[in-house]
Amino acid sequence: MPKLLMSLRNVPDEEADDVRAFLDAHRIGWYQTRPGPLGITAGAIWIRDDADYPQARRLMDAYQAQLRERVRAERAQAEARGEAERFGSLLRERPAWVLLRVVAIALLLALMALPGYLLWR
């Protein structure tokens, strides 16, 4: 019975390509399902044979550890150069975008607090 290796929700194409490539390189049978038309279901990569799943999982864990280290190193380099995105830099670059979201958050918090306020009144 097929086993789910990874959901493709919010996965960049290059990462999914890497996963497909290392599965092919190790001759692990896989197939991919496409996302649903309404966006309710995400696509996924499945392993065809149960016996191949442990090896695929080990390869996936190693790939994710390598990816995590690479991304952390890139982030550290960007911070050292002063190019990393921070709240302050985002506020300076796109103040309307940030303020709109802050106001939306405040309105949602007020809406959530309203029943409690009305009950205690």
Secondary structure, DSSP 8 states (H G I E B T S, - for coil): --EEEEE-TT--HHHHHHHHHHHHHTT--EEEE---TTSSS--EEEES-GGGHHHHHHHHHHHHHHHHHHHHHHHHHHHHHT-S--HHHHHHH-HHHHHHHHHHHHHHHHHHHHHHHHHH-
